[in-house]
């Protein structure tokens, strides 16, 4: 009986010692956290998507509290969260234009030609090692194997009939799909943009027409008819200046290949 009592006393003493040690250690080595940092972290959406350029929401919160990042740096939170964080930091949130991802390609299974049937690993990055960079005749087009889909944390992009398509209402502009696309077909565009060039081909017109029905052929009709001088042709490909574009739609009407959507 005395052995049991002794063992119980030893265990209790050890437990008490460890508890006191941990309590003292917690006080001694406590890391002070800026109250503003905690407040900002509480306002961030918590997706940890990395779209702000930091490893996660905690990293962004620390940077904002130190003045090393803008209060509107979170693309997911948008203007609402930016305004709340600005109030915590005592600054102006500024104007933040909503952005969404856009896939510059319409080369789906019905519009583009193929050189051969591919049966192998369905990974866009791996197709750079196969002949011509993939089975599609257009070497600039979407490969359709969904690397962008796999990394999107918001289920905002899907492969439809062989080409990636973004749901602009679900997109939070985190930028993960942009980084994942080996062809660099995805870019961030203003949410309000109504005229977009859905092609990335840099081939001359005659070659582009042989690869895809909706390829931009660099004919310059959109450029010549744009009343705002918002379009330029570079490498046989139309590019729109969204700061100048008013969304009149003339370029879409004039494009003979319907490459502007």
KEDREN-250802 format. One line per field, with one value per residue: residue number from 1; z, x, y negated of N, C-alpha, C in turn. Coordinates in steps of 0.001 Angstrom, whole numbers, always signed. Atoms other than C-alpha are relative to their C-alpha. Layout:
k = c(NUM ...)
n_c3 = c(Z ...)
n_c1 = c(X ...)
n_c2 = c(Y ...)
ca_c3 = c(Z ...)
ca_c1 = c(X ...)
ca_c2 = c(Y ...)
c_c3 = c(Z ...)
c_c1 = c(X ...)
c_c2 = c(Y ...)
//
This chain:
k = c(1 2 3 4 5 6 7 8 9 10 11 12 13 14 15 16 17 18 19 20 21 22 23 24 25 26 27 28 29 30 31 32 33 34 35 36 37 38 39 40 41 42 43 44 45 46 47 48 49 50 51 52 53 54 55 56 57 58 59 60 61 62 63 64 65 66 67 68 69 70 71 72 73 74 75 76 77 78 79 80 81 82 83 84 85 86 87 88 89 90 91 92 93 94 95 96 97 98 99 100 101 102 103 104 105 106 107 108 109 110 111 112 113 114 115 116 117 118 119 120 121 122 123 124 125 126 127 128 129 130 131 132 133 134 135 136 137 138 139 140 141 142 143 144 145 146 147 148 149 150 151 152 153 154 155 156 157 158 159 160 161 162 163 164 165 166 167 168 169 170 171 172 173 174 175 176 177 178 179 180 181 182 183 184 185 186 187 188 189 190 191 192 193 194 195 196 197 198 199 200 201 202 203 204 205 206 207 208 209 210 211 212 213 214 215 216 217 218 219 220 221 222 223 224 225 226 227 228 229 230 231 232 233 234 235 236 237 238 239 240 241 242 243 244 245 246 247 248 249 250 251 252 253 254 255 256 257 258 259 260 261)
n_c3 = c(+0 -76 +1316 +881 -440 +390 +1457 +301 -406 +960 +1246 -246 -120 +1347 +756 -506 +443 +1443 +195 -386 +975 +1245 -252 -56 +1347 +859 -333 +297 +1443 +718 +1118 +46 +1314 +189 +25 +1345 +829 -317 +525 +1467 +290 -217 +1099 +1243 +234 -508 +1048 +118 +1404 +486 +1048 -444 +92 -1251 -146 -492 -571 -1161 +525 +498 -1153 -628 +897 -26 -1304 -11 +1086 +1109 +1043 +84 -676 +1001 +660 +96 +1154 -303 -828 +797 -553 -1324 -992 +33 -764 -1418 -450 -3 -1224 -1101 +124 -22 +1283 +1079 +705 +1408 +970 +434 +1082 -74 +1090 +143 +924 +1327 +830 +1338 +982 +264 +787 -547 +881 +1232 +775 +316 +655 -762 +803 -315 -1215 -1135 -1134 -956 -1235 +232 -744 +984 -69 +591 +1444 +635 +386 +1099 +1288 +238 -1245 -219 +1209 +751 +1046 -473 -1086 -976 -591 -1256 +130 -471 -998 -1285 -1099 -614 -784 -1189 -1004 -377 -1290 -34 +994 +925 +1354 +403 +1400 +726 +1377 +362 -264 -1323 -18 -1343 -503 -529 -1254 -1070 -55 -1023 +478 -826 +890 +32 +1340 +859 -224 +325 +1442 +639 +1259 -354 +686 -932 -525 -776 +748 -790 -40 +823 +1407 +830 +1247 -350 +1087 -466 +819 -347 +1118 +597 +1375 +1041 +312 +753 -833 -1116 +474 +205 -1293 -851 +668 -653 -273 +448 +1178 +96 +1170 -400 +138 -1323 -286 +887 -269 -1411 -122 -1139 +233 -1164 +438 +766 +522 -284 +358 +704 -1013 -520 -1449 -392 -1147 -748 -514 +1070 +526 -587 +138 +1046 +716 +1429 +335 +81 +1224 +1174 +43 +910 -561 -1321 -1014 -1098 -626)
n_c1 = c(+832 -891 -626 +966 +72 -1256 +20 +973 -600 -1070 +647 +607 -1084 -549 +997 -9 -1244 +94 +983 -625 -1065 +618 +612 -1078 -570 +952 -85 -1342 -284 +1175 -260 +1004 +614 +611 +1471 +485 -248 +1054 +1262 -45 +105 +1393 +814 -365 +889 -552 -186 -1434 -195 -1261 +216 -522 -1453 -531 +237 +1347 +664 -750 -1132 +508 +438 -1208 -561 +877 -138 -1307 -45 -778 +934 +1165 +1189 +852 -839 +678 +895 +1205 +878 +546 +165 +635 -1020 -991 +547 -15 -1395 -416 +549 -848 -1317 +142 -419 +975 -159 -286 +885 -510 +813 +117 -622 +353 -865 +571 -782 -112 +62 +1297 -309 +557 -72 +743 -539 -1419 -408 -970 -1027 -3 +720 -924 +412 -1099 +259 +816 -606 -396 -1436 -714 +152 -1101 -999 +504 -141 +733 +543 +1365 +670 +684 -837 -436 -964 +238 +1314 +226 -205 +1234 -147 +476 -897 +610 +1146 -499 -547 +968 +630 +1367 +791 +431 -466 +265 -281 +1242 -248 -1414 -642 +341 +938 +91 +1260 -447 +692 -625 -1429 -415 -1236 -1148 -1147 -611 +144 -955 -1315 +17 +121 -1319 +77 +213 +1227 +952 -426 +1000 +609 +1039 +1291 +970 -394 +1024 -623 -1215 -561 -67 -973 -1391 -842 -877 -245 +577 +1377 +220 -355 +947 +1292 -79 -57 +1170 +1031 +186 -1311 -240 -868 -761 +452 +60 +1319 +408 -819 +365 +1364 +189 +103 -787 -1408 -322 -508 -1243 -311 -1384 -247 +1193 +1030 +620 -65 +887 -367 +1243 +164 +593 +1200 +1273 +967 +982 +294 -289 -1045 +617 +799 -863 -929 +534 -195 +664 -1032 +278 +1247)
n_c2 = c(+1205 +1164 +155 +680 +1399 +633 +174 +1055 +1273 +326 +421 +1313 +972 +205 +750 +1366 +631 +258 +1070 +1274 +291 +451 +1301 +999 +95 +702 +1429 +495 -13 +463 +907 +1048 +175 +1312 -115 +314 -1181 -966 +527 -141 -1434 -377 +522 -680 -1153 -1252 -1002 -308 -347 +530 +987 +1293 -29 -527 -1438 -238 +1171 +489 +764 +1274 +797 +543 +1016 +1178 +664 +675 +978 -560 -413 +871 -521 -647 -1000 -1301 -16 -763 +821 +1085 +1358 -44 -327 +1077 +1118 -365 +8 +1405 +599 -471 +622 +1450 +577 -127 -1272 +254 -639 -1297 -535 -1454 -726 -1411 -720 -204 -922 +589 -1079 -622 -1189 -1244 -1179 +238 +1115 -137 -1248 -793 -673 -1424 -380 -117 -842 +29 +740 +1190 +1100 +1014 +215 -1120 -16 +730 -995 -827 +685 +1247 +541 -456 -483 +1055 +577 +1327 -135 +1062 -186 -723 -1443 -612 -1063 +486 +376 +1177 -478 -690 +910 +1038 -320 +521 -733 +1047 -262 -1381 -321 -244 -417 +72 +1301 +523 +1120 +580 +549 +1294 +309 -791 +317 +956 +638 -377 -115 -1332 -571 +714 -608 -1429 -246 +13 +740 +1408 +404 +608 +1294 +715 +1103 +659 -692 +727 -21 -636 -445 -731 -786 -1394 -710 +294 -412 +1002 -429 +841 -347 -1250 -1154 -50 -475 -1448 -685 +250 +795 +1305 +594 +1366 -55 +1245 +747 +1413 +603 +487 +1178 +1105 +446 +377 +1461 +488 -349 -836 -1305 -51 -1324 -374 -1405 -485 -239 +1215 +206 +1091 +835 +94 +1364 +804 -655 +428 -1089 +311 -1230 +81 -963 -1319 -38 +43 -1131 -1025 -1336 -31 -234 +915 -456)
ca_c3 = c(+0 +899 -2533 -4296 -2224 -2896 -6670 -6689 -4824 -7227 -10304 -8768 -7932 -11434 -12937 -10715 -11632 -15366 -15096 -13239 -15693 -18730 -17139 -16389 -19868 -21518 -19677 -20178 -23871 -24815 -28224 -28198 -31113 -32408 -31652 -35118 -36680 -34862 -35894 -39544 -39518 -38181 -41149 -43855 -45486 -44359 -47731 -47560 -51363 -51767 -54226 -52181 -52657 -49107 -47900 -46234 -44498 -41346 -43397 -45076 -41762 -40280 -43340 -43291 -39575 -40195 -43153 -45558 -47567 -48757 -46899 -50163 -50931 -50501 -53895 -52360 -49793 -52327 -51534 -48529 -46621 -47738 -46246 -42946 -42726 -43607 -40677 -38327 -39657 -39726 -43418 -46682 -48540 -51975 -55117 -56001 -59367 -59261 -61384 -62719 -64536 -68285 -70569 -73849 -75964 -77586 -79132 -77942 -79548 -82189 -83296 -83322 -85342 -83933 -85230 -83496 -80761 -77391 -74754 -71793 -68575 -68439 -67199 -69113 -67903 -69100 -72632 -73254 -73656 -76366 -80108 -80956 -77287 -77451 -79872 -80847 -84048 -82422 -80264 -78410 -77378 -74201 -73732 -71792 -69080 -66204 -64277 -63644 -62403 -59925 -58215 -58066 -54434 -55406 -58057 -60494 -63552 -65462 -68682 -71105 -74357 -74231 -73145 -69731 -68970 -65984 -64009 -63444 -60631 -58662 -59433 -56598 -58616 -56445 -59471 -58877 -62287 -63935 -62381 -63150 -66895 -68765 -71923 -70089 -71487 -68366 -67340 -64912 -66553 -65176 -64107 -66017 -69280 -72036 -74966 -74609 -77124 -76651 -78507 -77881 -81285 -82712 -86069 -89289 -90511 -93117 -90619 -87752 -89863 -90525 -86817 -85298 -86541 -84034 -84136 -84323 -87760 -87098 -89830 -87946 -88623 -84887 -84551 -87533 -86393 -82671 -81928 -78772 -80312 -77623 -79732 -81015 -83093 -81792 -83224 -85404 -82283 -81170 -77676 -75896 -73591 -70922 -69660 -73032 -73934 -73365 -74246 -77381 -79003 -82443 -82354 -81733 -84642 -87032 -86099 -88985 -86883 -83726 -81750 -79629 -77141)
ca_c1 = c(+0 +2806 +4387 +1223 +1051 +4713 +4295 +1223 +3090 +6045 +3785 +1924 +5185 +6557 +3303 +3380 +7006 +6339 +3270 +5195 +8112 +5867 +4023 +7256 +8618 +5443 +5771 +9523 +9575 +6258 +6374 +4584 +2164 +1122 -2611 -3028 -1492 -4009 -6860 -5776 -5382 -8906 -10214 -8354 -10327 -7922 -7568 -3753 -3734 -559 -2146 -848 +2745 +3163 +3180 -206 -2630 -486 +2483 +408 -1090 +2399 +3549 +512 +915 +4551 +3677 +5474 +2355 -640 -3934 -5561 -2965 -5415 -6993 -9508 -10898 -11354 -12523 -14635 -11761 -9367 -11659 -11906 -8131 -7596 -9832 -7728 -4503 -5910 -5188 -7078 -7729 -7469 -9241 -8827 -10059 -11358 -9362 -10189 -8218 -8757 -7604 -6331 -7427 -10585 -8869 -11232 -11716 -14074 -12040 -8435 -6636 -4526 -1312 -1716 -3576 -1868 -2132 +91 +420 -2277 -118 +349 +3922 +4947 +3709 +6660 +8655 +6448 +6618 +5536 +4738 +1451 -1019 -2757 -1473 -1346 +1767 +436 -2931 -4362 -3305 -6463 -5045 -6001 -2872 -4686 -7762 -5709 -4213 -7317 -8515 -11879 -13096 -13203 -11624 -12556 -11573 -14493 -14183 -10403 -9759 -9680 -12505 -12671 -15841 -15297 -17854 -16026 -12499 -10732 -7671 -5233 -2993 -2281 -3614 -1421 +1672 +568 +40 +3226 +2016 +1443 -2072 -3742 -3554 -5321 -7737 -10174 -13464 -15343 -13460 -15953 -13557 -10844 -8501 -9006 -5895 -2159 -902 +2052 +1897 +1289 -2287 -2048 -365 -2701 -5790 -4566 -4309 -7449 -10748 -10705 -7010 -6072 -4519 -3099 -5225 -5442 -9147 -9766 -6944 -8023 -11634 -11090 -12328 -10199 -6904 -6876 -5533 -2050 -767 +2387 +3797 +677 -1504 -3976 -3535 -6034 -5123 -7811 -7145 -8207 -10912 -14471 -16165 -17866 -17631 -16518 -13432 -15562 -17826 -14912 -12836 -13284 -12121 -14106 -10872 -12145 -14809)
ca_c2 = c(+0 -2357 -1688 -2839 -6006 -6736 -6224 -8464 -11179 -10982 -11236 -14180 -15922 -15402 -16684 -19755 -20456 -20146 -22367 -25064 -24785 -25155 -28071 -29933 -29139 -30420 -33731 -34068 -33207 -34752 -36445 -39766 -40144 -43536 -43970 -45498 -42395 -40203 -42492 -42468 -38678 -38385 -40381 -38454 -35607 -32872 -31148 -31273 -31281 -33330 -35734 -38657 -37562 -36262 -32670 -33024 -35359 -35542 -36713 -39400 -40520 -40948 -42908 -45207 -45911 -46891 -49067 -46730 -45855 -47828 -47486 -46401 -43717 -40823 -40047 -37664 -40085 -42856 -46386 -45388 -43778 -46519 -49160 -47278 -46825 -50489 -51432 -49297 -50820 -54346 -54946 -55258 -52006 -53598 -52491 -48828 -47607 -44049 -41633 -38183 -35517 -35126 -32295 -33724 -30781 -29397 -26402 -23699 -20308 -21721 -24734 -23614 -20933 -18120 -16569 -13212 -11357 -11677 -8959 -9645 -11632 -14293 -17125 -20366 -20772 -17320 -17981 -20277 -17053 -15534 -16339 -19910 -20560 -18683 -17114 -20356 -21920 -25383 -25497 -28545 -27099 -25613 -21992 -21180 -18924 -21179 -22151 -25430 -23574 -21555 -24613 -26826 -26963 -28469 -25988 -28903 -27299 -24155 -22442 -22559 -20633 -20701 -24284 -25976 -28405 -30781 -31480 -35190 -35301 -32604 -33844 -35681 -36747 -34809 -34220 -30530 -29540 -32173 -30626 -27055 -27484 -26466 -28206 -31517 -31721 -33072 -36715 -38996 -41418 -43988 -42417 -45097 -44486 -43670 -43126 -40496 -38892 -35149 -34057 -33862 -32744 -34637 -32911 -34834 -34839 -32036 -29708 -30613 -29913 -26372 -25618 -27145 -28565 -31447 -32369 -36043 -36596 -40064 -41653 -44979 -45489 -45838 -48344 -50439 -50625 -51225 -54784 -55007 -53807 -51117 -48240 -47472 -44552 -42893 -39651 -39259 -39355 -42028 -43472 -45710 -48591 -48278 -51797 -53186 -50664 -51925 -48644 -49948 -46516 -47703 -45464 -42382 -43255 -43830 -40759 -38283 -35299 -36148 -36097 -39005 -37986)
c_c3 = c(+0 -1337 -957 +327 -439 -1498 -400 +327 -974 -1292 +149 +64 -1363 -849 +408 -495 -1486 -277 +329 -1012 -1299 +167 +4 -1392 -932 +241 -454 -1501 -848 -1091 -66 -1431 -43 -57 -1385 -930 +236 -580 -1516 -392 +149 -1126 -1325 -167 +451 -1041 -159 -1430 -557 -1086 +338 -121 +1266 +148 +455 +611 +1195 -442 -504 +1154 +690 -843 +14 +1309 +121 -1088 -1205 -1134 +45 +669 -975 -763 -164 -1176 +275 +777 -752 +765 +1420 +1098 +64 +824 +1499 +564 +84 +1261 +1214 -7 +8 -1264 -1000 -750 -1465 -896 -492 -1064 +55 -1244 -27 -978 -1330 -819 -1438 -1075 -123 -736 +590 -1052 -1334 -908 -437 -655 +895 -958 +212 +1252 +1117 +1075 +950 +1236 -301 +906 -1014 -21 -679 -1520 -726 -479 -1148 -1301 -145 +1250 +280 -1292 -834 -988 +401 +1207 +1086 +800 +1301 -245 +555 +1033 +1438 +1121 +749 +901 +1329 +1095 +466 +1306 +70 -1017 -1070 -1437 -319 -1466 -662 -1457 -433 +216 +1355 -109 +1444 +292 +698 +1304 +1168 +196 +1034 -332 +863 -835 -83 -1383 -973 +103 -471 -1498 -685 -1304 +224 -717 +896 +527 +816 -809 +891 -81 -965 -1491 -820 -1348 +327 -1192 +500 -894 +434 -1138 -560 -1429 -983 -383 -725 +819 +1129 -434 -216 +1312 +819 -715 +585 +346 -499 -1153 -213 -1162 +237 -187 +1332 +345 -818 +320 +1441 +140 +1119 -160 +1148 -385 -796 -500 +232 -281 -599 +950 +548 +1524 +345 +1223 +775 +608 -1036 -481 +746 -139 -1061 -831 -1483 -412 -145 -1301 -1236 -125 -868 +555 +1371 +1106 +1193 +556 +1035)
c_c1 = c(+862 +681 -902 -63 +1242 +28 -940 +576 +1086 -589 -603 +1070 +606 -964 -25 +1234 -73 -963 +590 +1069 -571 -642 +1032 +594 -912 +61 +1338 +253 -1195 +385 -1132 -498 -688 -1519 -576 +178 -1092 -1333 -71 -177 -1437 -921 +288 -804 +530 +188 +1456 +376 +1325 -140 +531 +1512 +672 -410 -1420 -562 +766 +1198 -426 -409 +1197 +581 -839 +182 +1314 +115 +774 -880 -1213 -1206 -933 +754 -673 -966 -1314 -1000 -651 -150 -567 +1026 +1049 -467 +35 +1420 +516 -490 +837 +1346 -64 +489 -1140 +256 +345 -967 +652 -923 +5 +583 -520 +980 -730 +929 -7 +43 -1437 +175 -499 +42 -705 +667 +1453 +287 +990 +965 -14 -823 +1016 -607 +1190 -401 -759 +466 +549 +1509 +790 -74 +1069 +1080 -469 +117 -926 -665 -1426 -671 -687 +965 +510 +918 -171 -1280 -29 +111 -1183 +125 -133 +980 -564 -1164 +461 +458 -1009 -703 -1467 -922 -542 +439 -168 +357 -1317 +336 +1445 +685 -476 -881 -150 -1420 +346 -697 +629 +1470 +295 +1334 +1212 +1258 +636 -92 +976 +1375 +49 +10 +1369 +24 -180 -1225 -967 +574 -1136 -497 -1046 -1328 -990 +341 -1027 +543 +1351 +472 +222 +909 +1396 +957 +816 +388 -594 -1375 -212 +298 -1018 -1343 -19 -19 -1275 -986 -148 +1330 +44 +1005 +770 -401 -126 -1361 -495 +732 -461 -1378 -247 -31 +858 +1488 +528 +610 +1290 +186 +1480 +170 -1245 -1159 -531 +109 -801 +541 -1288 -230 -664 -1337 -1250 -1086 -1052 -364 +290 +1028 -566 -794 +887 +910 -560 +90 -657 +993 -174 -1371 -481)
c_c2 = c(-1248 -256 -762 -1484 -759 -293 -1128 -1371 -439 -524 -1395 -1081 -323 -837 -1464 -753 -373 -1144 -1355 -414 -559 -1378 -1113 -212 -789 -1504 -581 -125 -442 -997 -1021 -170 -1350 +171 -294 +1206 +1040 -446 +169 +1463 +481 -452 +701 +1288 +1346 +1085 +436 +389 -504 -1044 -1377 -77 +497 +1458 +313 -1260 -573 -828 -1360 -909 -653 -1124 -1274 -760 -760 -1061 +471 +513 -911 +646 +711 +1093 +1354 -2 +723 -844 -1143 -1304 +22 +258 -1093 -1190 +280 -38 -1433 -706 +401 -725 -1528 -682 +135 +1304 -189 +763 +1289 +574 +1520 +642 +1443 +641 +193 +880 -509 +1090 +493 +1333 +1293 +1105 -208 -1031 +168 +1348 +747 +685 +1505 +248 +223 +887 +84 -770 -1287 -1135 -1001 -217 +1091 -8 -818 +966 +894 -784 -1206 -573 +392 +385 -1070 -661 -1391 +170 -1059 +231 +785 +1503 +799 +1094 -508 -240 -1211 +399 +592 -963 -1048 +373 -409 +681 -957 +234 +1486 +189 +394 +313 -246 -1328 -530 -1239 -478 -477 -1307 -384 +745 -354 -1089 -659 +325 +206 +1375 +640 -640 +647 +1449 +284 -76 -785 -1509 -575 -759 -1312 -611 -1197 -672 +752 -644 +17 +781 +460 +614 +829 +1430 +824 -423 +329 -1167 +391 -1014 +540 +1306 +1252 +162 +569 +1511 +771 -133 -917 -1393 -667 -1447 +62 -1308 -883 -1505 -655 -574 -1291 -1204 -571 -414 -1515 -590 +286 +877 +1345 -155 +1436 +263 +1489 +645 +294 -1321 -47 -1253 -721 -259 -1381 -899 +557 -470 +1066 -242 +1232 -4 +1051 +1403 +160 +120 +1217 +1122 +1415 +166 +355 -931 +329 -997)
//
